[in-house]
Amino acid sequence: MYNNDEKVNRKRFQSMSGKVGLWLMMCVGFFLTSCSSSDDNDTDLRLEVSPTSVTLDSNGEANIVITSNSLWEISTGASWLSSTVKSGKGTATVTLRATSVNNSTSDRSAVVTVSGDGLNTQHVSVTQKAGGSYTPDTPDKPDSIVTPTLSVYPTSLTMESGKGQADFAIYSNTSWTVTSNQSWCYTLTKSGEGNRYIITLYVEPTNLTVDRTAIITVKAGTLTATLTVTQKGNDREMTGTHEGHDWVDLGLPSGTLWATTNVGASTPGAYGSYLRWGTASVNWGGSWRMPTWEECEELISSSNTTKTWERQDGHYGHRITGKNGNSIFLPASGWKTTITSGVMQEGETANYWSSTLDDSGESAWTMWVIGDAGIAGRSASTSVGYLYSIRPVMDR
């Protein structure tokens, strides 16, 4: 099915795949690290607690102030001591409260720990006087049981189409959980207890032209409170025509716009021209050009698009659909050589040139449509007379 040059190139592609995979993993790691480091405006993480020691008064409680620019959590260090907040972010006033009377003849103590990733751990010494100076808020009497309460503020938020964040508050006298019905809208805080005045909500960017909605649900026992989050649609154009050729925005991270037809084709399902890499050019004018291999990888990545094997204009190929619902069709046009007159593997495979050479400088990376099995990358020699398809792109 493949000539000797193709077999050599397949081996070369397998070797190069490992290198490209390693390079991609390094790029992804760098991207995630960059994103992580930009979460806070301050570059240095800090954590301070004041005061560092308290004695519980006759009401059995005392306040401490936590000052930080990052996420933190509290451990009371004793079963008889509780805090109104278990975790948080930024500056907050936290109430430490005895949950039982000290019936012994001597004072008892506990150490409260405030800590977080990358933060200097802080400690607060807590002393409760002997003899039981604390009267529990909830006496052990059936007619004195505290009724749970729960509410959120605000109850609705409107966000822009880009990546963003906003804060809301939970008011409660009991423990609660937080969930979202949409993956693009979420909170890092999943549970807590008591009032929480700052909970940060995050939204991912959207390429949809219409608004979308998510529901944040807070539950405390049988109680439920909801926050409705509306993200505005992206008002940029999703389709258009440039120099007489149609393009579509698939909502890809780079913003690259893909042509709807191959070079030399009049319809999306038509095969179009078979061209050599060395002499291949778009010749469409304006901003049209051959895609780079990075743009090809972005197009065929399952994290950016979905692919279905179907038929259009009488030809089989892949329908590639972006997260914004727009799509293009890549026909399985097969391939040719300069020494043969027929089309190889028509309706089964097709190679689409990229503008990127591999490390050898003698082969270029291509998108390889392999029937209904999927799309992969491979390198093909530029010095041998291989003739492949071209699907042009342009920048927004």
C-alpha positions, 0 to 999 in steps of 0.5 A: 500500500505504501512505497519505500519512501513512505515506509521510511517516512513512517518510521521517521514520523514515529521517531519524531512523534516522541520528540514532539510529544515531549516538547508539547508536554514541556509547553503544557507544563510551562503554560500551567505554571504561568497560569498558576503564577498569575492567580494573585497580583502579589508575587510573594505569598504572605500570612499573618495572624493577630493576636497570637494568644487569646484567653476565652472570656465569659462568653467562651469566644475570642476573635483573631484576624488573618491577613493573607494574599492566598488560600489558607485553612484553620485547625483548632487542635482540640475537640473542645474548640471550634472556629467559625471559618475552616478555610478562606482567602485573603483577610478575614476575622475568625471567631474561636469558640469553646464548644464545652465547659471546662469543668476541671480545676485548672485552665486548659489550652489548645494551639490553633494552626493557620496554614496554606501551600507556600505560606509560613504556618502561624499559631495561636495559643488559646486558653480556657479558664477553669471552672467553666466560664462558657455557656454553650449557645445551644443548651441541651434542651429540645426547645432550644435547638437552633434552626439552620439558616442559609442564604447567598449574596448576590443571587445573580452575577453577569460576567464578560465573555473572557476569562474572569472571576467574581466574589460572593458570600454565604451566610449560614449557621451550619455546614454547607457544600457548593456545586456547579452545574457547568464545568466552565463556571466553578469555585475552589471552595467546595464546603465550609461552615458558618458565614463565609464572606468571600468565595471566589467564582471563576469562569472560562472564556466563551466563543459562543455568540449567545449568552450562557448560564450556570447555576451555583448551588449551596446546600445545608441539610435540607436548605438550598440557596442558588447563585445564577451566573450569566456569561455574555456571548462573544460578539466577534464574527464567527464566519466570513469571506476573504479574497473570495474564499469563506472562513470559519472561526472554530473557537480555537485557543489561537484564534486561527481562522480555517478555510472551508474548502481545499485549495482548488476546490469549489465546495467543502467536500471537493478534493481540490488540487494535489500539490508538492510542498516545495512549490505549494502555495495558497495563491489566494491572496490577502492574508491566506497562508498554509497552516503551521504544524502547531495550528494543525495540532490545535485543530485535531486536538480532542481538547479543542474539537470533536471529529466525526466520519461522514459524507459531504458532496459525495465524498467521505471525510472528517467533520471537525467541530469546535466548542463553539459549534462551528465546523469544517469538513476535511475530505479524504482525498487520498494523495498522488505522486509525480510519477503516477497518474492515479490517486492513492487511497481515495476515500480512505486517507488524505494528507494535508501539508503544513508549512513546518519542516521537521528537524531533518529539514527534508520533510514537512509535517502533515495532517493525516486523515486515516479513514474513520479511525481518526486524524494523526500527524506524520512527516513526509519528504519534500524532496520526493514528488508527493502531492498532497492537499492544502487547507489554508488558514489566516489570522484574525 
